[in-house]
């Protein structure tokens, strides 16, 4: 039987990528554990810290610290690639405002406020101030309470874990503006020829070199802040991942070749993670500039190797959808918006109970999952809240309207980390 020729293969934008739906959901699962872990990671700043800090937890957190956001930016780049190809040009522009900017603004004025209140209360910055009074002061951009906590100009609003939305919104509009050129016949022909000429091993080594150079040029000069305006190292790394996702999915040859690297990438990723733990805890390969640069290269390699390995194994093992995936995919954006506030509120109110270093985090994990699920079930039945939380509205029978297909992924792929009144190394 003859193999299907390139000319008869379906266009890339009609091919279902179920593995990416799975990755979005699994990445969010990691996100809950990661942000719960931030409560306990020793010497890692966060909005609220538990009394039960642990270096062991910090070492576990190092596993996903470098790549989880980069993976989400890459998946979001894939989603934007599909949307720009399948959606009318100006409709895409409008949709980024309603589906990304609106939830961000709502989150900044409502959802993250409990996080800010708990952070300032736990640090003794506010005394005997009720939550409602605090919220009104937070919304009042001239309030003396926030005189020393301005984030942008004369404003003190913060986005905390929702920083990802601002970045995705901006990156999406950059590609939207450039898309008439990117999608021109001449440039498409050039890109197609390049995708056929690029050796497959470049999927393994090319991004590592790119991320190493980004770190070499920008990491020390522009430490990550998540504040958008001065976050040049983070922008360079995140936008590169976004562009990688946008471009790779358009080449069936390169995208499908990722699967071939599942074993080499996994073995190298495990080895690099071992080195990261070794180096983070004071280990050195040697002294001098060569060893310093090799250390930087290995840190860069660790991030990309895990991304490549995870995508490769997802292609290999997660090619089928089911009802659980469809349900979670409908609520994953809502889960993302709610989860960090749930984590911090639960940790704050459970602290006086002294549950211990095992029961407390388990209670927070299960409590957060329950709040996310209940919140989604409520929001999905109220049209006005659906727009604010990014949820898919449910029909009276209980099913979500317009479940997403894998060929039209949501542009949002769950964030993490924080910025704002107090920048966090999350």
C-alpha positions as CSV (number, residue, x, y, z in Angstrom):
1,X,0.0,0.0,0.0
2,X,1.4,3.4,-1.0
3,X,2.1,6.0,1.6
4,X,0.0,9.1,1.4
5,X,1.9,11.8,-0.5
6,X,2.5,15.3,0.9
7,X,0.0,16.7,-1.7
8,X,-2.8,14.5,-0.4
9,X,-2.2,15.0,3.3
10,X,-4.9,17.1,5.0
11,X,-3.9,20.7,5.8
12,X,-2.2,21.1,9.1
13,X,-5.0,23.3,10.5
14,X,-7.6,20.6,10.0
15,X,-5.6,17.9,11.9
16,X,-6.7,17.2,15.5
17,X,-4.0,17.5,18.1
18,X,-5.7,15.7,21.1
19,X,-2.3,15.5,22.9
20,X,-2.4,19.3,23.3
21,X,-5.7,19.2,25.0
22,X,-4.3,16.6,27.4
23,X,-1.2,18.7,28.0
24,X,-3.3,21.8,28.9
25,X,-5.2,19.8,31.5
26,X,-2.1,18.1,32.9
27,X,-0.2,21.3,33.0
28,X,-3.0,22.8,35.2
29,X,-2.8,19.8,37.5
30,X,0.9,20.5,37.9
31,X,0.1,24.1,38.5
32,X,-2.0,23.4,41.6
33,X,0.7,21.2,43.1
34,X,3.3,23.8,42.2
35,X,1.5,26.7,43.8
36,X,0.7,24.6,46.9
37,X,4.4,23.8,46.9
38,X,5.3,27.5,46.9
39,X,3.7,27.7,50.4
40,X,6.4,25.2,51.6
41,X,9.5,25.8,49.4
42,X,12.3,27.0,51.6
43,X,13.6,30.5,50.8
44,X,11.3,31.0,47.8
45,X,9.2,34.1,48.1
46,X,5.4,33.9,47.8
47,X,2.3,35.8,48.8
48,X,1.8,33.6,51.8
49,X,4.1,31.1,53.5
50,X,3.3,28.1,55.6
51,X,5.2,27.4,58.9
52,X,6.2,24.1,57.4
53,X,9.1,25.0,55.0
54,X,11.2,22.2,53.5
55,X,14.3,22.0,51.3
56,X,13.1,18.7,50.1
57,X,10.0,20.4,48.6
58,X,12.2,23.0,47.0
59,X,14.2,20.3,45.3
60,X,10.9,18.7,44.0
61,X,9.8,22.1,42.8
62,X,12.9,22.5,40.7
63,X,11.7,19.8,38.5
64,X,9.0,22.0,36.8
65,X,10.2,25.4,37.8
66,X,12.1,26.0,34.5
67,X,9.7,24.6,32.0
68,X,6.1,24.6,33.1
69,X,5.5,28.2,31.9
70,X,7.5,27.8,28.7
71,X,5.4,24.7,27.9
72,X,2.2,26.7,28.4
73,X,3.5,29.5,26.2
74,X,4.4,27.0,23.5
75,X,0.9,25.4,23.7
76,X,-0.7,28.8,23.5
77,X,1.4,29.6,20.4
78,X,0.0,26.5,18.8
79,X,-3.5,27.6,19.7
80,X,-3.0,31.0,18.2
81,X,-1.7,29.4,15.1
82,X,-4.9,27.5,14.7
83,X,-7.1,30.4,15.6
84,X,-5.5,32.9,13.2
85,X,-5.8,30.3,10.4
86,X,-9.4,29.4,11.0
87,X,-10.9,32.6,12.4
88,X,-11.8,35.8,10.5
89,X,-9.0,38.4,11.0
90,X,-10.9,41.0,13.0
91,X,-12.9,38.5,14.9
92,X,-9.7,37.2,16.3
93,X,-8.7,40.7,17.4
94,X,-12.1,41.2,19.2
95,X,-12.0,37.7,20.8
96,X,-8.6,38.5,22.4
97,X,-10.2,41.4,24.2
98,X,-13.3,39.5,25.4
99,X,-11.6,36.2,26.2
100,X,-8.3,37.4,27.5
101,X,-8.3,41.0,28.5
102,X,-11.8,41.0,30.2
103,X,-11.0,38.1,32.5
104,X,-7.7,39.7,33.3
105,X,-9.3,43.0,34.3
106,X,-11.9,41.2,36.3
107,X,-9.2,39.1,38.0
108,X,-7.2,42.2,38.9
109,X,-10.1,44.0,40.5
110,X,-11.9,41.0,42.1
111,X,-10.2,37.6,42.1
112,X,-6.7,38.4,43.3
113,X,-7.8,40.9,46.0
114,X,-8.0,38.2,48.7
115,X,-4.4,37.3,47.9
116,X,-3.2,40.9,48.3
117,X,-5.2,41.3,51.6
118,X,-3.8,38.1,53.1
119,X,-0.2,38.9,52.0
120,X,-0.3,42.4,53.6
121,X,-2.1,41.2,56.7
122,X,0.3,38.3,57.3
123,X,3.2,40.8,57.0
124,X,1.6,43.2,59.5
125,X,1.3,46.0,56.9
126,X,-2.5,46.4,57.6
127,X,-3.9,46.3,61.1
128,X,-7.6,45.8,62.0
129,X,-8.7,46.6,58.5
130,X,-11.8,44.7,57.3
131,X,-11.8,43.1,53.9
132,X,-14.5,45.3,52.4
133,X,-12.7,48.4,53.5
134,X,-9.4,47.1,52.1
135,X,-11.1,46.2,48.8
136,X,-12.4,49.7,48.4
137,X,-9.0,51.1,49.2
138,X,-7.4,48.8,46.7
139,X,-9.8,50.0,44.0
140,X,-9.2,53.6,44.9
141,X,-6.0,54.4,43.0
142,X,-5.3,57.5,45.2
143,X,-5.6,55.6,48.5
144,X,-2.7,56.4,50.9
145,X,-2.7,52.8,52.0
146,X,-0.9,51.9,48.7
147,X,1.2,55.0,48.4
148,X,4.4,53.0,48.5
149,X,3.1,50.1,46.4
150,X,2.5,51.5,43.0
151,X,2.9,49.0,40.2
152,X,2.6,51.1,37.0
153,X,2.8,54.9,37.2
154,X,0.2,56.1,39.7
155,X,-1.7,52.7,39.8
156,X,-1.4,49.9,42.3
157,X,-3.5,47.2,40.7
158,X,-1.8,43.9,40.5
159,X,-2.3,40.7,38.4
160,X,-0.4,38.2,40.6
161,X,-0.8,34.8,38.9
162,X,-2.8,36.3,36.1
163,X,0.4,37.9,34.6
164,X,0.3,35.1,31.9
165,X,-2.9,36.6,30.5
166,X,-1.3,40.0,29.8
167,X,1.7,38.3,28.1
168,X,-0.5,36.1,26.0
169,X,-2.8,39.0,25.1
170,X,0.2,41.0,23.9
171,X,1.9,38.2,22.0
172,X,-1.3,37.3,20.3
173,X,-1.8,40.8,19.0
174,X,1.8,40.9,17.8
175,X,1.2,37.8,15.7
176,X,-2.2,39.1,14.6
177,X,-0.7,42.3,13.3
178,X,2.1,40.4,11.5
179,X,-0.2,37.6,10.2
180,X,-0.9,39.1,6.7
181,X,2.8,39.0,6.1
182,X,3.4,35.7,7.9
183,X,0.6,34.0,5.9
184,X,1.7,35.5,2.6
185,X,2.2,33.0,-0.2
186,X,5.9,33.9,-0.6
187,X,6.7,33.5,3.1
188,X,4.7,30.3,3.4
189,X,6.7,28.8,0.5
190,X,10.0,29.8,2.2
191,X,8.9,28.4,5.6
192,X,7.7,25.2,4.0
193,X,11.1,24.7,2.2
194,X,12.9,25.4,5.5
195,X,10.8,22.9,7.4
196,X,11.8,20.2,4.9
197,X,15.5,21.2,5.1
198,X,15.8,21.5,8.9
199,X,17.5,18.3,10.2
200,X,15.3,16.6,12.8
201,X,18.0,16.6,15.5
202,X,17.7,20.4,15.5
203,X,14.5,19.9,17.4
204,X,16.6,18.7,20.2
205,X,19.6,21.0,20.1
206,X,18.4,24.2,18.3
207,X,16.1,25.5,21.1
208,X,18.7,24.7,23.8
209,X,21.2,26.9,22.0
210,X,18.6,29.6,21.6
211,X,17.6,29.6,25.3
212,X,21.2,29.5,26.3
213,X,22.0,32.7,24.3
214,X,18.9,34.4,25.7
215,X,20.1,33.6,29.2
216,X,23.7,34.7,28.4
217,X,22.5,38.1,27.0
218,X,19.6,39.0,29.3
219,X,19.3,36.9,32.4
220,X,21.7,38.9,34.7
221,X,20.7,42.3,33.2
222,X,16.9,41.7,33.4
223,X,15.9,39.3,36.2
224,X,12.3,38.0,35.8
225,X,9.7,40.3,37.4
226,X,6.4,39.3,35.6
227,X,5.7,43.1,35.6
228,X,5.6,43.2,31.8
229,X,7.3,46.6,31.3
230,X,10.9,45.6,32.3
231,X,10.7,41.8,32.0
232,X,13.0,41.4,29.0
233,X,14.6,38.1,29.8
234,X,11.2,36.5,30.5
235,X,9.7,38.1,27.4
236,X,12.6,36.8,25.2
237,X,12.2,33.2,26.5
238,X,8.4,33.2,26.6
239,X,7.9,34.8,23.2
240,X,10.4,32.4,21.7
241,X,8.4,29.4,23.1
242,X,5.2,31.1,21.8
243,X,6.7,31.4,18.3
244,X,8.0,27.8,18.4
245,X,4.5,26.6,19.1
246,X,3.1,28.8,16.4
247,X,5.6,27.6,13.8
248,X,6.1,23.9,14.7
249,X,2.5,22.9,14.4
250,X,2.4,24.2,10.8
251,X,5.0,21.6,9.8
252,X,3.6,18.1,10.1
253,X,7.1,16.7,9.4
254,X,8.7,18.5,12.4
255,X,5.7,18.2,14.7
256,X,5.4,14.5,14.2
257,X,9.2,14.1,14.5
258,X,9.0,15.2,18.1
259,X,7.7,11.7,19.0
260,X,10.9,10.1,17.8
261,X,12.9,11.9,20.5
262,X,10.8,10.6,23.4
263,X,13.4,8.3,24.9
264,X,16.5,10.4,24.3
265,X,14.8,13.5,25.5
266,X,13.5,11.8,28.7
267,X,16.8,10.2,29.6
268,X,18.7,13.5,29.0
269,X,15.9,15.4,30.9
270,X,16.3,13.2,33.9
271,X,20.0,13.6,33.9
272,X,19.8,17.4,33.6
273,X,17.3,17.6,36.5
274,X,19.7,15.6,38.6
275,X,22.3,18.2,37.7
276,X,20.0,21.1,38.5
277,X,19.3,19.8,42.0
278,X,23.1,19.3,42.5
279,X,23.9,22.8,41.3
280,X,21.1,24.5,43.2
281,X,22.3,22.9,46.4
282,X,25.8,24.3,46.0
283,X,27.4,21.7,43.7
284,X,30.0,22.8,41.1
285,X,31.6,21.0,38.2
286,X,34.6,23.3,38.3
287,X,35.9,26.9,38.7
288,X,36.3,29.4,35.9
289,X,34.4,30.9,33.0
290,X,34.2,27.7,31.0
291,X,32.4,25.9,33.8
292,X,30.2,28.8,34.5
293,X,29.0,28.8,30.9
294,X,28.6,25.1,30.9
295,X,26.4,25.5,33.9
296,X,24.2,28.0,32.1
297,X,24.0,25.7,29.1
298,X,22.9,22.8,31.3
299,X,20.2,24.9,32.9
300,X,18.9,25.9,29.5
301,X,19.0,22.3,28.3
302,X,17.0,21.1,31.3
303,X,14.1,23.4,30.4
304,X,13.8,22.4,26.7
305,X,14.5,18.7,27.3
306,X,11.5,18.4,29.6
307,X,9.3,20.3,27.2
308,X,10.4,18.1,24.3
309,X,10.0,14.9,26.3
310,X,6.6,15.8,27.6
311,X,5.2,16.7,24.1
312,X,6.8,13.5,22.6
313,X,5.3,11.2,25.2
314,X,1.9,13.0,24.9
315,X,2.0,12.3,21.2
316,X,2.8,8.7,21.9
317,X,0.3,8.0,24.7
318,X,-2.4,10.7,24.7
319,X,-3.8,10.6,21.2
320,X,-7.4,9.9,22.2
321,X,-10.0,12.1,23.8
322,X,-12.7,11.1,26.3
323,X,-15.5,12.6,28.3
324,X,-13.2,13.5,31.2
325,X,-10.9,15.5,28.9
326,X,-13.8,17.3,27.3
327,X,-15.1,18.3,30.7
328,X,-11.8,19.5,32.1
329,X,-11.0,21.3,28.9
330,X,-14.2,23.3,29.2
331,X,-13.3,24.4,32.7
332,X,-9.5,24.7,32.7
333,X,-9.5,28.5,32.1
334,X,-11.9,29.0,35.0
335,X,-9.8,26.7,37.2
336,X,-6.7,28.7,36.4
337,X,-8.3,32.0,37.3
338,X,-9.6,30.7,40.7
339,X,-6.9,28.3,41.9
340,X,-4.2,30.5,43.4
341,X,-6.7,32.6,45.4
342,X,-8.2,29.3,46.7
343,X,-4.8,28.0,47.7
344,X,-3.8,31.2,49.6
345,X,-7.2,31.6,51.3
346,X,-7.2,27.9,52.4
347,X,-3.6,28.1,53.7
348,X,-4.4,31.3,55.6
349,X,-7.4,29.9,57.4
350,X,-5.9,26.5,58.0
351,X,-2.7,27.9,59.6
352,X,-4.1,28.3,63.1
353,X,-5.3,24.7,63.1
354,X,-1.7,23.4,63.0
355,X,-2.5,20.3,60.8
356,X,1.2,19.5,60.3
357,X,3.5,19.3,57.3
358,X,1.6,16.3,55.7
359,X,-2.1,16.9,56.4
360,X,-2.1,20.6,55.8
361,X,-0.8,20.5,52.1
362,X,-3.1,17.5,51.4
363,X,-6.1,19.5,52.7
364,X,-5.1,22.5,50.6
365,X,-4.8,20.4,47.5
366,X,-8.1,18.7,47.9
367,X,-9.8,21.9,49.0
368,X,-8.5,23.8,46.0
369,X,-9.6,21.1,43.6
370,X,-13.1,21.2,45.2
371,X,-13.3,25.0,45.0
372,X,-12.2,25.0,41.4
373,X,-14.8,22.3,40.5
374,X,-17.6,24.0,42.4
375,X,-16.7,27.4,41.1
376,X,-16.8,26.1,37.5
377,X,-20.1,24.4,37.9
378,X,-21.7,27.6,39.3
379,X,-20.0,30.0,36.8
380,X,-20.8,27.8,33.7
381,X,-24.5,28.2,34.4
382,X,-24.5,32.0,34.6
383,X,-23.8,33.6,31.2
384,X,-22.4,36.9,32.6
385,X,-19.9,35.0,34.8
386,X,-18.8,32.8,31.9
387,X,-17.3,35.8,30.2
388,X,-15.5,36.9,33.3
389,X,-14.0,33.5,34.2
390,X,-13.5,32.2,30.7
391,X,-15.8,29.2,31.3
392,X,-17.9,27.5,28.6
393,X,-21.6,28.0,29.3
394,X,-23.5,24.8,30.1
395,X,-26.8,23.9,28.5
396,X,-29.7,23.1,30.9
397,X,-28.8,19.4,30.4
398,X,-25.4,19.9,32.0
399,X,-23.2,19.7,28.9
400,X,-21.0,22.6,27.9
401,X,-21.9,24.5,24.8
402,X,-19.3,24.4,22.0
403,X,-16.7,21.9,23.4
404,X,-13.4,22.8,21.8
405,X,-12.0,20.5,19.2
406,X,-8.2,19.9,19.3
407,X,-7.8,21.7,16.0
408,X,-9.2,24.9,17.6
409,X,-7.5,25.0,20.9
410,X,-8.2,27.7,23.4
411,X,-5.6,30.4,23.2
412,X,-5.2,30.2,26.9
413,X,-3.1,27.5,28.4
414,X,-3.0,28.0,32.1
415,X,-0.4,30.2,33.8
416,X,1.3,30.4,37.2
417,X,3.6,32.6,39.1
418,X,3.1,36.1,40.3
419,X,3.8,39.8,40.0
420,X,2.5,43.0,41.3
421,X,2.6,44.6,44.8
422,X,5.4,42.2,45.7
423,X,7.2,40.4,42.9
424,X,7.7,36.6,43.5
425,X,10.2,34.1,42.2
426,X,7.5,31.5,41.6
